[in-house]
Amino acid sequence: MSDQHSHQSFETRAIHAGNTADPLTGAVVPPIYQVSTYKQDGVGGLRGGYEYSRSANPTRTALEENLAALEGGRRGLAFASGLAAEDCLLRTLLAPGDHVVIPNDAYGGTFRLFAKVVQRWGVDFSVANTSDVEAVRAAVNDRTKLIWVETPSNPLLGITDIEAIAGVARQAGVKLVVDNTFASPYLQQPLALGADVVVHSLTKYMGGHSDVVGGALVTADEALGEELAYHQNAMGAVAGPFDSWIVLRGIKTLAVRMDRHSENAEKIVEMLTQHPKVTQVLYPGLPEHPGHEIAAKQMRSFGGMISFRVEGGEEAAVEVCNRARLFTLGESLGGVESLIEHPGRMTHASVAGSALEVPADLVRLSVGIENVDDLLADLRQALG
Ligand SMILES: Cc1ncc(COP(=O)(O)O)c(C=O)c1O
């Protein structure tokens, strides 16, 4: 984060960091520099440092500066998707023979990346319950290079104590990576709690409108940021100018959206916990959630994601998803519109049969920012 923004509050940084007025016209919003290459004033004479848009593009730079400022990091990097960001990170930090510790609850695509792609290149992993600090410590061995944490986790809403795991990582001399997609930097700041790298699917709360796919890495450290920037260019899965612009636009309302997502979710949780067809509600805001106290310590509020289990098993859960009307049946999350899905058959189908398999009677909600009474009415009718 540049010194210019370090004293500003989150909401102000969300709107202003990286968003300097266009030097040519004064446009208050950074233009979409839809361009691949830049005219040089004589060989090597670059205007403003830009030479080719895979290496750097002014609209992407605006987003990357904004991301660093929001996470309180030194360097932000924007990618074509969350998984492209993860791939770049893993292939920068790891080499054949290395080992990583991954959570027993995580986005299915992240697990697939480890199990089906990275492992083939000679990197092995141990699956640990990252909510249990001692289980993580026990999973680290002398080949471990990084610990991966997702909190709150997808789809079981597990909570990991970032500060405690950062202590384990520091002691072992390994890096701590936190996927901050579910919380967003408005609700949770992993770098301030000791993480080395934050990962985002910008597709979710950061973009916030279900209209773009993107990913990001933010580093606490300049040197690691440089190394990742080198690999970002060398590997090439960068965010395009339009995608960067639309995420930057979404981020301006992140704080107000997240407040409403959390408020609506809390009211829906209240209804679900009293509903006779619901056997369990998974939400870190519930006092009985095993991670409640840690979530209350490290998050501003508990966010817009809820999972719950229904009486009657898999078919009943699928039926609830099929009956919803205002909640759109679909994958993804974090948009202004509410979504419902069945993780076992949809987002987490790729972890079936693994240590990350999810319960068959689970339904996941991404609570949007519509009027909560309309959302409650739809869920009541979907539950039957
Ligand atoms: C927590 C989490 N991390 C990473 C990803 C991957 O991001 P993307 O779909 O943008 O590649 C997702 C996608 O659902 C996610 O939910």
Ligand as a Chemical Component Dictionary entry (heavy atoms), coordinates in Angstrom:
data_LIG
# 
_chem_comp.id                   LIG 
_chem_comp.type                 NON-POLYMER 
_chem_comp.pdbx_formal_charge   0 
_chem_comp.three_letter_code    LIG 
# 
loop_
_chem_comp_atom.comp_id 
_chem_comp_atom.atom_id 
_chem_comp_atom.alt_atom_id 
_chem_comp_atom.type_symbol 
_chem_comp_atom.charge 
_chem_comp_atom.model_Cartn_x 
_chem_comp_atom.model_Cartn_y 
_chem_comp_atom.model_Cartn_z 
_chem_comp_atom.pdbx_ordinal 
LIG C1 C1 C 0 -13.104 -19.692 -1.896  1  
LIG C2 C2 C 0 -12.792 -19.743 -3.356  2  
LIG N1 N1 N 0 -11.511 -19.634 -3.768  3  
LIG C3 C3 C 0 -11.188 -19.681 -5.078  4  
LIG C4 C4 C 0 -12.149 -19.843 -6.056  5  
LIG C5 C5 C 0 -11.741 -19.922 -7.499  6  
LIG O1 O1 O 0 -11.992 -18.723 -8.147  7  
LIG P1 P1 P 0 -12.412 -18.582 -9.712  8  
LIG O2 O2 O 0 -13.702 -19.308 -9.884  9  
LIG O3 O3 O 0 -12.502 -17.112 -9.901  10 
LIG O4 O4 O 0 -11.310 -19.207 -10.497 11 
LIG C6 C6 C 0 -13.485 -19.936 -5.678  12 
LIG C7 C7 C 0 -14.531 -20.113 -6.705  13 
LIG O5 O5 O 0 -15.672 -20.465 -6.405  14 
LIG C8 C8 C 0 -13.827 -19.880 -4.300  15 
LIG O6 O6 O 0 -15.099 -19.989 -3.872  16 
# 
loop_
_chem_comp_bond.comp_id 
_chem_comp_bond.atom_id_1 
_chem_comp_bond.atom_id_2 
_chem_comp_bond.value_order 
_chem_comp_bond.pdbx_ordinal 
LIG C1 C2 SING 1  
LIG C2 N1 SING 2  
LIG C2 C8 DOUB 3  
LIG N1 C3 DOUB 4  
LIG C3 C4 SING 5  
LIG C4 C5 SING 6  
LIG C4 C6 DOUB 7  
LIG C5 O1 SING 8  
LIG O1 P1 SING 9  
LIG P1 O2 DOUB 10 
LIG P1 O3 SING 11 
LIG P1 O4 SING 12 
LIG C6 C7 SING 13 
LIG C6 C8 SING 14 
LIG C7 O5 DOUB 15 
LIG C8 O6 SING 16 
# 
